């Protein structure tokens, strides 16, 4: 994209209402460019409408009727569509003359498409049409002698007619009309659509014998219709007398010779394009030659066979063929004939046909020959035994194959099953080939399976012939799976089923078994049927004693003398009908509850035995010795408990209880009657003689006594304890179980006063608390360790001394000291206690001993001294 000339552009001056054209005069460019105009300053662009139009052909700006708002500076902006580069023209000022306003005038078409528009098929055609005029003219389009193409679009206030993907039928005369109230103006131009040449038929490389005729045709379509030219090796080809003819894309060369060989091109051209098709012509000219595999042959056949001795020399032109037997020319007969392509055929061969045969091929360039020896042998015969066999699965058999053949020939044996070679490696050891003698072979089949039934073939091959025989092997086995089971009728406890028999595998089916599976069964189970025994000739039966409202699948298994076969595919899933429940809950018993409660528990009935929707329980109970039953409904099918509360019922009152079942179909049976007592009462008395004894810095022992009561046997006791500064509500609680009468509280704070209470509890609740007692934990042991430890060793005796420990004000008084000693590497220490600040330790064994000392106080042991290490030599 070049630059605009820098020359200043002179102002254009027009009257208001007059039309004007501003020239762009674009610079040199390649390929396409897009035009736009800037008004006064960038980026204010001129908007195109019915009054203003920018031609993308010339780049000029057309204003059909100038207004005062149009006055200003105009700059043409050009953009390269490939590189997106842009350049701006120098500005063109537009001014208004002051000698009056332009009156109305008829349209004047300033922009129009060429008189002849040519376009390639498939491209987009854009035709421009814009007029100056006052008032602003309206543009309309039409195709003369036809309709506008339906895909055509009008752009830029109808100033551009756009036809995408133009086709041959879109060609014709188009008219653009500009009109306003003062008149109208029309422009017409022709749209011509062309197509490039396109091949319909091309050339193919060709080989011809010298003297043959060549005919090549190439065909192309296009508009205008293409014409054809021919080149040979890049040079124009001209007709020659009558030998070379070229008419309408057809090239004919009569009686080709070596000079005609070469590369040929056919050109199809119209004024828009030229296309090329090329092919090579090879001319064959050679003396006869025979491929290696034909040159010398020995042909072995058996009497009565047909033999063809091939004689197909490669030569160009085609050679003449002659045959000799021995040294004499071969005489043809009904039995011995030379075929059209030169080979020799002998029918019903006999010993007299043995000998040496010579075939010769001759053409103008030379000759060649081949020799074949023919040997005629006795035909091979085969014996395969046994002829027809029936076996049971698991049995074994030997098939024997004997060959009677010409003694001069070797034989090879091959075994097949149903026409396919037996793979002895793959067959899992069931098959073994046994070669006993040169002229016989055996096939051993061990532990036969159903899949081994079929046609067994023995094929014997010699150099002269191949013969084969087959025997049929039938295998009896357990039945195959019966056909799919169909459910025909359903009740709450029965299902009528039918099926089709499977393969009996050559042993009649003696009986069928019916199996069922439900979400509650462990896999498939045999079901009871009517009739009890389903004989092999039956194809339907009824499954009985099923559970109501349960999903079942059914399948059938067939049995014959040999065994039981695979099951049928399962039936569709069916649900038996609903019925009144038949199974009451098991293990009805009492549970502990609160005072005035009767707690009745049971094992829920499995979904398998609920027999329908809306399943629940009826709980019936009455105090011992009374007549009327109280009944309560429990609607949850998985409920396992019911609590009856009555303030008037004393603790441990015996009740007779039974639990029944029901569903939407009705009420089922009750469980057997059991006797259950109502809940005991919670304890009524508080423990007495509660004592709390401080044992150490963190431990208090609590002990109590309990009054035996008839009401509320305690299940255990609960001790509550809280610090002196805290409220009773914040008490920590510890429980005992059974009849224990003391508990050791641990993990307490040192030197702290605690309040403690004890109360009994059982399943019904808690009894009243005892009166609170108090106890203070001991002060903590001394934090200071014994210091300045001195020791003297005398043999195995070690005398120790240390300075006394002085406790702090908040620490326990020192009551004595402990000396701990152990052998290095051991964890258990021996202890000596003393009230003094000295001690003697006996070290009994050889080795190093570790000794440490700590103070002893009410609050426990104090901090230990640093360790000392003493070697012992045991005296």
Secondary structure, DSSP 8 states (H G I E B T S, - for coil): -----------EEE-TT--EEE--------S-EEEEEEESSTT-B---SSSEEE-TTT--EEESS--GGG-EEEEEEEEETTT--EEE---EEEEE-SS-----EEEEEEEE--SEEEEETTS-EEEEEEEEEES--EEEEEETTS---TT-EEETTTTEEEESS--GGG-EEEEEEEEETTEEEEEEEEEEEEEEEEEEE----EEEETT--EEEE-EEEEES--EEEEEETTEE---BTTTEEEETTEEEESS--GGG-EEEEEEEEETTEEEEEEEEEEEE-EEEE--HHHHEEEEEEETT--EEE----EEES--EEEEEETTEE----SSEEE-TTS-EEE-S--GGG-EEEEEEEEETTEEEEEEEEEEEE---EEEEE-SEEEEETT--EEEEEEEE--TTS--EEEEEETTEE--TTTSTTSEEEEEEETTEEEEEE-S--GGG-EEEEEEEE-SS-EEEEEEEEEEE-S-------EEEEE-SS-EEEE------TTS-EEEEEEEEEETTSSS-EE--EESSSEETT--EEEE-S--TT-EEEEEEEEEESS-B---------EE----------EEEEEE--STTEEEEEEE---GGGS-SSS-EEEEEEEETT----EEEEE--TT--EEEEE-TTS-TT-EEEEEEEEEETTEEEEE---EEEE-------S--EEEEEEE-SSS-EEEEEE----SS---SEEEEEEEETTS-GGG-EEEE--TT--EEEE-S--TT-EEEEEEEEEETTEE------EEEE---B--SS--EEEEEEEETTEEEEEEE-----TTB--EEEEEEEEEETT----EEEEESSSEEEEE--SSEEEEEEEEEEETTEE------EEEEE---
